[in-house]
């Protein structure tokens, strides 16, 4: 009968714990003051959504895909974010265990000697030798007010926020690797052109020196050729330095040395990155962004912590007990009649804490206010980021078209100037000007192309692409 009573008591405790009420405010997602869509800023007929496109489908360059895969395995920031997520998951598990009774098993021996006259005026010392084997109910809180459940909810929400933050790092890493790769390809082209320009200027300088030896060129011609050569060599060195630094930065993102066994890289002009994603999207897609979802989970955790703080005003019931066997000898530990148990319920009621509990509630409510503001700010920043990138994508595409026409015009001008120079109809200064202007046009076009590709990669990240 006693065992049945104890079993019923434990079952009642479990039911009370699982059916506890909560003192936390009812959670409601804040309403953000955002436009319904971006269609006012830019209109497009295509309704594709970047969030449904895996990054492997977005980036068609096999070399770039290989770099991204390696980065996802080795990048240090991503590994740190994953570690934080796993830590938060473990903390959630630890906190969740408090909702159910915990039991431990103990086996021990107690030996003591009490001097004569202490216990019942005995004439001889009293010796005690005791063996115990018990199953112990570790101090368990009956969660009448939902305090433990709210703590578990807060831990769960913090874990979910950490998981979303890990996705933020992952999505940002994919975008950063793509942008770093595009920068390297840009600088490789510029380095190649700078080398060709320096080589051409060297030839012009050598030719001018030979002309001077024959009396066909003046000192001014030689000085001009020397200035042009020095400028071209300086530009080449500067570009090569920037290229090496860009490769070093890309290696940091990848998490080590750049792999040597990847497929051949695709030229910047041949990058097949779709630019037709719609601007006519509902702003609700931002709710799928991992940073927005992380901010909301932090808000949910702050809301639950208010319930934890409010429960501090109410009594708490702690249950502690043990059931087992006791004997004065090890051999008789489990003999009939050796059964022992103890049960120690404790009810704690706050009386005077000089405002500590009230202060805890104020702190929890202030943190929720901060969490609400953080969520709204994150959502508004996300909307602005997408709007800016949509504008950048459209204007950069138009600018690239203009830059392409400019390059074609400068290349045609240079071809004509080469012919005129060989025929003696144009002087050396005119040829150098044509070469410089053509190189400037090519460099400007490549920079705009890189910016356009980068804006598309950033737009994919801004809409939470592939991470929904």
C-alpha positions in Angstrom: 0.0 0.0 0.0 2.8 2.3 0.8 4.5 1.8 -2.5 1.2 2.5 -4.3 0.8 5.8 -2.3 4.4 6.8 -3.2 3.8 6.0 -6.9 0.6 8.0 -6.9 2.4 10.9 -5.2 5.2 10.9 -7.9 2.6 10.7 -10.6 0.8 13.7 -9.2 4.0 15.7 -9.1 4.7 14.9 -12.7 1.2 15.9 -13.7 1.4 19.1 -11.8 4.8 19.9 -13.4 3.6 19.2 -16.9 0.3 21.1 -16.5 1.8 24.2 -14.8 0.4 27.5 -15.8 2.7 30.3 -16.9 3.0 33.9 -15.7 4.7 35.1 -18.8 2.8 37.6 -21.0 1.1 36.1 -24.1 3.6 36.4 -26.9 2.6 38.4 -30.0 5.0 39.2 -32.8 5.5 42.9 -33.1 4.1 44.7 -36.2 6.9 46.3 -38.2 6.1 49.5 -40.1 7.2 48.3 -43.5 6.0 48.7 -47.0 4.1 45.6 -48.3 6.7 45.0 -51.1 9.5 46.5 -53.0 7.5 46.8 -56.2 7.5 50.6 -55.8 11.2 50.8 -56.0 11.7 48.5 -58.9 9.4 46.4 -61.0 10.1 43.0 -62.6 7.9 40.4 -64.1 9.8 37.4 -62.9 8.4 36.0 -59.7 11.2 33.7 -58.8 12.3 33.8 -55.1 15.9 33.6 -54.2 15.0 31.8 -51.0 14.0 28.7 -52.9 17.3 28.5 -54.9 20.2 26.5 -53.4 23.5 28.2 -53.6 24.8 25.4 -55.7 22.3 26.4 -58.4 23.0 30.1 -58.0 26.8 29.8 -58.7 27.5 27.9 -61.9 31.3 28.4 -61.7 32.6 24.9 -60.5 35.8 26.6 -59.2 33.7 28.9 -57.0 31.4 26.1 -55.8 34.5 24.2 -54.8 35.8 27.2 -52.8 32.5 27.6 -51.0 32.3 23.9 -50.1 35.8 24.0 -48.6 34.9 27.2 -46.7 31.8 25.6 -45.3 34.0 22.8 -43.9 37.0 24.8 -42.7 36.0 28.4 -42.0 36.8 29.4 -38.4 33.9 31.8 -37.8 31.4 29.2 -39.0 33.0 26.5 -36.7 32.7 29.0 -33.8 29.0 29.6 -34.6 28.3 25.9 -34.8 30.0 25.4 -31.4 27.8 28.1 -29.9 24.7 26.5 -31.3 25.7 23.1 -29.9 26.4 24.8 -26.5 22.9 26.4 -26.5 21.3 23.1 -27.5 23.0 21.4 -24.5 21.9 24.2 -22.1 18.4 23.7 -23.3 18.6 20.0 -22.5 20.1 20.7 -19.1 17.3 23.2 -18.3 14.6 20.9 -19.6 15.6 18.1 -17.3 14.5 20.3 -14.3 10.9 19.8 -15.4 11.0 16.1 -14.4 12.0 14.5 -11.1 15.6 13.4 -10.9 16.7 10.3 -8.9 20.1 9.1 -7.8 21.3 5.9 -6.2 23.6 5.9 -3.3 25.3 3.2 -1.2 27.2 4.2 1.8 28.5 3.3 5.3 28.4 5.5 8.4 30.6 4.7 11.4 30.8 6.8 14.6 31.8 6.6 18.2 30.0 8.7 20.9 31.8 9.0 24.3 30.2 7.5 27.4 27.5 9.5 29.1 26.4 11.4 26.0 23.7 9.1 24.8 21.2 8.1 27.5 23.9 8.4 30.2 25.5 5.2 28.9 28.5 3.9 30.9 30.4 3.0 27.8 31.0 4.6 24.5 28.3 4.2 21.9 29.4 2.8 18.6 27.3 3.1 15.5 28.0 1.1 12.3 25.3 1.7 9.6 25.0 0.7 6.0 22.5 2.4 3.6 21.3 1.8 0.1 18.9 4.4 -1.2 17.1 5.8 -4.3 17.0 9.5 -3.7 14.6 12.1 -5.1 16.8 15.1 -5.8 15.3 18.4 -4.8 12.4 18.7 -7.3 10.3 21.8 -7.7 6.6 21.4 -8.2 6.1 23.9 -11.0 2.7 25.4 -10.1 3.4 28.8 -11.6 5.3 27.7 -14.7 8.7 29.1 -13.5 10.7 26.0 -14.6 8.7 25.7 -17.8 9.4 29.3 -18.7 13.1 28.8 -18.0 13.0 25.8 -20.4 11.2 27.9 -23.0 13.8 30.6 -22.6 16.6 28.1 -23.1 14.9 26.6 -26.1 14.4 30.0 -27.7 18.1 30.9 -27.1 19.1 27.7 -28.8 16.8 28.4 -31.7 18.3 31.9 -31.9 21.8 30.4 -31.9 20.8 28.1 -34.7 19.6 31.0 -36.8 22.7 33.0 -36.0 24.7 30.0 -37.3 22.8 30.2 -40.5 23.5 34.0 -40.7 27.2 33.2 -40.5 26.9 30.4 -43.1 24.9 32.5 -45.6 27.3 35.4 -45.1 30.3 33.2 -45.6 28.9 32.0 -49.0 28.4 35.6 -50.1 31.8 36.7 -48.8 33.6 33.8 -50.6 31.8 34.7 -53.8 32.7 38.4 -53.5 36.2 37.6 -52.6 36.5 35.3 -55.6 35.1 38.0 -57.9 37.6 40.5 -56.6 40.4 38.1 -57.3 39.2 37.5 -60.9 38.9 41.3 -61.3 42.4 41.9 -60.1 43.8 39.1 -62.2 42.4 40.8 -65.3 43.7 44.2 -64.2 47.1 42.7 -63.5 47.2 41.1 -66.9 46.3 44.4 -68.6 48.8 46.3 -66.4 51.5 43.8 -67.5 50.6 44.2 -71.2 50.6 48.0 -70.8 54.0 48.0 -69.1 55.4 45.7 -71.8 54.0 48.0 -74.5 55.4 51.1 -72.8 58.8 49.3 -72.5 58.7 48.7 -76.3 57.8 52.3 -76.9 60.6 53.5 -74.6 63.2 51.2 -76.4 62.0 52.4 -79.8 62.3 56.0 -78.7 65.8 55.5 -77.4 66.8 54.0 -80.8 65.2 56.9 -82.6 67.1 59.3 -80.4 70.3 57.6 -81.3 69.5 58.1 -84.9 68.5 61.7 -84.3 64.8 61.1 -84.9 63.6 61.7 -81.4 64.2 64.5 -78.9 65.0 64.5 -75.2 61.4 65.4 -74.6 60.2 62.3 -76.5 62.5 60.1 -74.4 61.4 61.8 -71.1 57.7 61.3 -72.1 58.3 57.6 -72.9 60.1 57.2 -69.6 57.3 58.8 -67.6 54.7 56.6 -69.3 56.9 53.5 -68.6 57.4 54.3 -65.0 53.7 55.0 -64.5 52.8 51.6 -66.1 55.3 49.7 -64.0 54.0 51.4 -60.8 50.4 50.5 -61.8 51.4 46.9 -62.4 53.2 46.6 -59.0 50.2 48.2 -57.2 47.7 45.8 -58.9 49.9 42.8 -58.2 50.0 43.8 -54.5 46.2 44.2 -54.4 45.8 40.8 -56.1 48.0 39.0 -53.6 46.2 40.6 -50.7 42.8 39.6 -52.2 44.1 36.0 -52.5 45.2 36.1 -48.9 41.8 37.4 -47.7 40.1 34.6 -49.7 42.3 32.0 -48.1 41.2 33.3 -44.6 37.6 32.8 -45.6 38.3 29.3 -46.9 40.1 28.5 -43.7 43.5 27.7 -45.1 45.5 27.5 -48.3 43.4 27.7 -51.4 42.8 24.2 -52.8 44.9 23.3 -55.9 42.7 20.5 -57.2 39.6 22.5 -58.1 38.1 22.8 -61.6 39.4 25.5 -63.8 38.1 29.0 -62.9 35.7 30.8 -65.2 36.5 34.3 -66.5 34.6 37.2 -64.9 32.8 38.0 -68.2 31.6 34.4 -68.3 30.0 34.2 -64.9 26.5 33.0 -65.5 24.8 34.6 -62.5 21.1 35.2 -63.0 20.1 38.9 -62.6 16.3 38.5 -63.3 15.0 37.9 -59.8 11.9 39.8 -59.0 11.7 43.0 -57.1 8.0 42.6 -56.9 8.2 40.5 -53.7 6.2 40.7 -50.5 8.2 42.1 -47.6 7.0 39.0 -45.6 9.9 37.1 -47.1 12.1 39.0 -44.6 10.5 36.9 -41.8 12.4 34.0 -43.2 15.8 35.7 -42.9 17.8 33.9 -40.3 18.9 37.2 -38.6 15.2 38.3 -38.3 14.2 34.8 -36.9 17.1 35.0 -34.5 16.0 38.4 -33.2 12.5 37.0 -32.8 13.7 34.0 -30.8 15.6 36.3 -28.5 12.4 38.2 -28.0 10.5 35.0 -27.2 13.2 34.1 -24.6 12.9 37.6 -23.0 9.1 37.2 -22.9 9.5 33.9 -21.0 12.0 35.3 -18.6 9.3 37.8 -17.4 7.2 34.8 -16.3 10.3 33.5 -14.4 10.7 36.8 -12.6 7.0 37.1 -11.8 7.0 33.6 -10.2 9.5 35.0 -7.6 6.5 36.6 -5.8 4.8 33.2 -5.2 5.6 30.2 -3.0 7.8 27.4 -4.3 7.4 23.8 -3.2 10.5 21.6 -3.2 10.3 17.9 -2.8 13.3 15.9 -1.4 13.2 12.3 -0.2 14.8 8.8 -0.3 13.7 5.2 -0.1 15.9 2.2 0.5 17.3 -0.1 3.1 19.5 0.3 6.2 21.3 -2.1 8.4 24.1 -2.3 11.0 25.8 -4.9 8.8 26.5 -5.2 5.2 25.1 -8.7 5.1 21.8 -7.6 6.5 21.3 -4.6 4.3 18.4 -6.2 2.3 17.0 -8.4 5.0 13.3 -8.2 5.9 12.5 -5.2 8.1 15.5 -3.1 6.9 13.3 -0.9 4.7 13.9 2.9 5.3 12.6 6.1 3.8 12.4 9.8 4.3 10.3 12.5 2.7 11.0 16.3 3.1 8.7 18.7 1.3 9.7 22.3 1.7 7.5 25.3 1.0 9.3 28.6 0.5 7.4 31.8 0.6 9.1 35.2 0.0 8.7 37.7 2.9 11.2 40.5 2.8 13.8 40.9 0.0 14.0 44.7 -0.1 12.8 44.9 -3.7 15.0 42.2 -5.2 12.0 40.3 -6.7 10.4 43.5 -8.0 13.8 44.5 -9.4 14.1 41.2 -11.2 10.7 41.7 -12.9 11.7 45.2 -13.9 15.0 43.9 -15.4 13.1 41.2 -17.3 10.6 43.7 -18.7 13.3 46.2 -19.7 15.1 43.4 -21.5 12.0 42.6 -23.4 11.7 46.2 -24.5 15.2 46.0 -25.8 14.4 42.7 -27.6 11.4 44.2 -29.2 13.4 47.2 -30.4 16.1 44.9 -31.7 13.7 42.8 -33.6 12.0 45.9 -35.2 15.4 47.4 -36.1 16.6 44.1 -37.6 13.5 43.9 -39.8 13.8 47.5 -40.9 17.5 47.2 -41.7 16.7 44.0 -43.7 14.1 45.8 -45.7 16.5 48.7 -46.4 19.3 46.3 -47.4 17.1 44.5 -49.9 15.8 47.8 -51.3 19.3 49.2 -51.7 20.5 46.0 -53.4 17.6 46.0 -55.8 18.4 49.5 -56.8 22.1 48.7 -57.1 21.4 45.6 -59.2 19.3 47.6 -61.7 21.5 50.6 -62.0 24.7 48.6 -62.2 23.2 46.6 -65.0 22.5 49.8 -66.9 25.9 51.1 -66.0 27.6 47.9 -67.3 25.8 48.3 -70.6 27.2 51.9 -70.9 30.7 50.8 -69.8 30.6 48.1 -72.5 29.8 50.6 -75.2 32.6 52.9 -73.8 35.1 50.0 -74.0 34.1 49.2 -77.6 34.5 52.9 -78.6 37.9 53.2 -76.9 39.1 49.9 -78.5 38.1 51.2 -81.9 39.8 54.5 -81.3 43.0 52.7 -80.2 43.0 50.6 -83.4 42.7 53.7 -85.5 45.4 55.4 -83.5 47.8 52.5 -84.0 47.3 52.7 -87.7 47.8 56.4 -87.7 50.9 56.2 -85.6 52.5 53.5 -87.9 51.7 55.8 -90.8 53.2 58.8 -89.1 49.9 60.6 -89.0 49.7 60.6 -85.2 52.4 61.3 -82.6 53.5 59.3 -79.7 51.5 61.4 -77.1 48.3 60.7 -79.0 49.0 57.0 -79.0 49.8 56.9 -75.3 46.6 58.8 -74.6 44.6 56.3 -76.6 46.2 53.4 -74.8 45.6 54.9 -71.4 42.0 55.7 -72.1 41.3 52.2 -73.4 42.9 50.6 -70.3 40.9 52.9 -68.1 37.6 52.0 -69.8 38.4 48.2 -69.5 39.3 48.5 -65.9 36.1 50.6 -65.1 33.9 48.1 -66.9 35.4 45.1 -65.0 34.9 46.9 -61.7 31.3 47.6 -62.5 30.8 43.9 -63.6 32.3 42.8 -60.3 30.1 45.1 -58.4 27.0 43.8 -60.2 28.0 40.2 -59.5 28.7 41.1 -55.9 25.3 42.9 -55.6 23.5 39.8 -56.8 25.4 37.6 -54.3 24.5 40.1 -51.6 20.9 40.2 -52.7 20.8 36.4 -52.4 22.1 36.7 -48.8 19.7 39.6 -48.0 16.7 37.6 -48.9 17.9 34.6 -46.9 18.4 32.6 -50.1 18.8 28.8 -49.7 18.6 28.9 -45.9 14.8 28.9 -45.5 
